[in-house]
Amino acid sequence: MSKKDVCDCEVIHADIVENVRNEMPDETDIYNLADFFKVLGDSTRAKIISALDISEMCVCDLAVLLNMTKSAISHQLRALRQANLVKQRREGKVVFYSLSDDHVKSVFELGLEHIKEKQSGGQL
């Protein structure tokens, strides 16, 4: 950490600290949010989310797309389901997966946009 990254003041801005303390989410919500991002922090699960952002898919299709076994895809989908990031629907013998809701879609797309913006030097 360079010297320019460290605050050199001795003054505590109590009004700001108190305002932020009152506005911050509670501890449980913070832990749940961290867990949410932890689930997204796996590249295989991010690939699955990316695919499902484009189209609803079954395990077999995801396995072919990502060059993985159905078992490995199912394992990752289980984690995504438990985190409420994907949902499933059955059509006969086939189970289709999709993103749980527009929040998941937005978080993924905004994150991707942020990464692409950084890669292009801040210009989209």
N, C-alpha and C positions, 0 to 999 in steps of 0.2 A: 504494500500500500504506500503510495507516495504521500508526501507532505501536503500536497494540494487536496487530497481526498479526506483529510482529517479536519474536523471543525476545531478552530483554535480559540473559540470564545469560551468564556466562563459564565456567561449569562444563561439562565434557564428561562425559556419562554413559557412560563407556567400556563398562560391562557391557551396557547397553541397545544401544549401537551394535554391539558385537561379536555379541550375540545376534541382532539383526536381520540383520546381514551374513551370518551363518551360515544363517539361515532363508530369505533371499531366493532366488528362482529365479536360475539362471545367465543370463548375458548373452544367449545364443542364445534361450532361452525368453522372455525379456523382449522381444527384437526380434520374435520370432514372434507374441507376444501383441499387440504394438503393430500389427503388420501385420493381424492378425485384426480388431482394432477399426477399423483404417483402412478395411478392406473394408466393414464395417458402417456406416462414417461417411458413406456416400453415400445421399441420401434415396431415390433410385430403387431401389437395392438393398435399403434398409430396407423399402420398400413391397412388394417382391417377397418378402422374408422374412416380412413380415406376412401376405401372402396365403397363402404356403405353410405358415404356422403354423396356418392354418385348414383348408386342404385341398390335396391334391396337385393340380397343374394343368399343362396343356400350355402351350407358348409362345403359341399362338393365344388361349387364354383369358386369359392374363396380359396380352397386348397389348390386348385389348378392355377388360379390367378397368382397366388403368392408362392407357388412351388413348394408346398408344405403338405404334410399328411392331414387327413381329415381329423385324426385324433389331436394333433397339435393345434389345429384351428379351433376345434371344439373346446379344448382347454382354455385357449385365449378368449373365446366367446363367453365361456362361463364366468371368467373374471370381469369381462365387460358387462355382462348381465347383472352380476352381483353389485357392480358399481352403478347400476341403472343407466348405463351409457347406450346399451342396445336393447332392443326388444325382439321378440320372435312371434311368428304366426305360422300355423300349420295349414298346409294345403295338401290334403291326402297324406301321403307318406313323406312329403317334403316339408322341411322347416325352413322358412325364410327369415332372415335377420335384417333389421334396419336400425337406424339411429333412434334412440328413445324419444327425442323431441327436438324442437328447433333450438333449444339451448345448447345441446351437444353439438349440433351443426354449426351454430354461431361460434362457440368456443374454438372448435377445430379450425374453421375457416379464418377466424381472426388471428389465431396463432400462426397459421400457415402464411397469411398475409404479412404478419409481422416479420417472419423469417425471410420471406421473399423480399420485403422492403429493405431489410438489413443487407441482404446479398447484393441488391442492386444499388447500394449506396444511398438508401433513403428515398429513392424515387421509384414510383410504380408506373 
